[in-house]
Amino acid sequence: MDKKILPLIPLRGMCVFPGMVVHFDVSHQSSVKAVEEAMMGSEEVLLVTQRDFLNTEITAGNLYTIGVVAKIKQVIKVQNNLVRILVEGISRARLLGFEEGKHIIAAEYELIGDYEPAEDRKSKALFGALIDMLESYAVATGKDVKEFMRPYKPFTDPGKLIYQASGNLTLYFDKKQEILEKETVEDAADILCRYISEEVDIISIKKDFEEKVRGAVDKNQRDYLLREQLKVIRGELGEDTDSDIDSFKAQTEALCADKTVKDKIYKEIDRLRLLGHGSSESAVVRGYIETLLELPWDKMSKDNNDLKNAAKILDRDHYGLEKVKERILEFLAVRSLTQKGETPIICLVGPPGTGKTSIARSVAEALEKKYIRIHLGGVRDEAEIRGHRRTYVGAMPGRIAVGLKNAGVKNPLMLLDEIDKVSNDYKGDTFSALLEVLDPDQNKAFSDHYIEVPIDLSEVLFIATANTVQTIPQPLLDRMEVIEVTSYTENEKAHIAKDHLIAKQIRKNGLKKGQLTIGKKPLEMIIRNYTREAGVRNLERRIGDICRKAAREILEGETEKVKVTTDNLEHYLGKKKYSYDKKNSRNEIGIVRGLAWTAVGGDTLEIEVNVMPGKGEFLLTGKLGDVMKESAQAGISYIRSVSKKYKIDKEFFKEHDIHIHIPEGAVPKDGPSAGITMATAMLSAITKKAVRADVAMTGEITLRGRVLPIGGLKEKTLAAKNAGIKKVLVPAKNRPDIEELSEEITNGLTIVYVENMEEVLKEALV
Ligand code: ADP
């Protein structure tokens, strides 16, 4: 090979391949001189790339050995020391040496020509592989493949293709140099393919990443745009949800509640914002938010724990009821001493109209608590207590939650009225929901299906009322402290009317004090002849009737003052409705008067027995319960066991049917206390001995004829007295109960304590 000399231009950060036309700027003094020298001679230069392009010193160590001889095609002087030249690579060359330190670097070199070609078939394969690679690069970079491949069209030889491709691709110069230096076309193709595929990988990773970033940005932008559009549309429709939402937000912020509650509301507000106006769902969400905002999460009123004040208010509003008031005051005392929630819940049990509700109202007033009454009578659906889930159409919170909402504070007095009239049906368990309300362990976080967030009921003071404890399930009853409120006597009723009801009705009907007076006698008549009840509700109504009539008369100018007397009572209330004289007019066989306790007070019960020829059958009618039937069976067994004593024929029970009937067949009756009454009636019918008309009795019977104690004596005795009975037979063991009754009740009655049937029969049979 010939050694030749040419001016050297070191290249920085680039690499020129044979066949490539490139232009670059030359500024190094020796390079500018080299250009000038070349232009004066063959116009050729040797281009060799620097290893370190930041190092301006030209040394053998800083230059690659393989470069390219290039022809200068154009020289443009840009500035004094800066020329731009256009060159075309001609052939690869090896740098052999150069003289340093001179102005022009004269380099000694030898041409090394093209890559060593491969054999024909291989060469074709390499060519095909390179073309494929380039196309995949074009696809990866998103270029138009046809356009991209156009410069490579003229080539058929892989070597030339490698020069062209390496020159065009954006590869680092050291990689390009590596390709330039390869000896065989195979090696060069190999390494070029590797670099292209690396590049394709990098590009695709970059693209993925870019797409992700762009995706996120795009979505944000899109949402923003849509939201803005929505705003404009709503504005056009005159639906300004934003101000509602802002006001909801402000209310939530000001709300005195837990973070969980607030978070829940915020979430719903966000939902409302997305739903916008008008849709039925947005109305549901709006209702929900409003309900949550109205609930008294942490709002409390301050209690007045002054017991003297409480006693004063209870006395002011209610006549009598001494025991009840005492128990209530004890309860309040314990309550203010212990932690809330530890005291049991009061349940006032008694007949209607005896002041249960009104006591609860007075307690609320005394404690300065908000008073909320929840009527539970007839509630059968669990949802009434616990609310409907919001997925139901027209879903609502339960009564407890609504009550709390209406109270506006979390510590009201909640009256659960008629808790004994709750029942279960297929729609879930009402009682267990009530248990959750009343159980101090559970009611800290009461779950209402509609509200979804737990509600704290532990601060609520619950008072329940019921007519009877019989229909209250045991677990519920266990949570409550039962305070019995009993029927009133005539005297008590008269006092209540005089002290409270008359004044109340006068006020209610717009009359002035003194415009209406009702004397003692006419009042007694109202109680006796116009009402029959355990409480005073109807009495209050009758007084109300009088007030209305009186108001009319006064207004029409007939009179200035109305005075009700025994003479004009009929004018105001019409004909007498009841007369208490219910005792039989004469002694009769097979008819005995018993005494009964019912949820609405005491009553007398007439028991009839007929004996007729038959086959020894035993018939009971009058809607009797199981206990009552069994007690009748016990009675007949007793009679059979003593048949000798009463001279009853041995065959009598085989040849006769016995039928017991208790009139008022529509009213269900049950309990053991008619035992001795039925036995007496049967014996009277069998022996044909009459029963005294002025005797009534109550007591359970055993097989051996013993008389066992029973309950409800106050009501029963009152009923007996009202029925005009003179003598009442009572189990001996009930003596303490009778002694507890006020004289007013027992006055005029002969109470006979009995221990066995013999004593009963002695008193009852004529
Ligand atoms: P309940 O809840 O037991 O059915 P209420 O509390 O509704 O009965 O009482 C009916 C009416 O009788 C009310 O107006 C109440 O004020 C009055 N009342 C009942 N008992 C008394 C009483 N002892 N003193 C004064 N008023 C009474």
Residues whose N, C-alpha, C, O or C-beta is under 5 A from the ligand:
A	BS01	ADP	D317 H318 Y319 L321 P351 P352 G353 T354 G355 K356 T357 S358 I496 H500 V536 R537
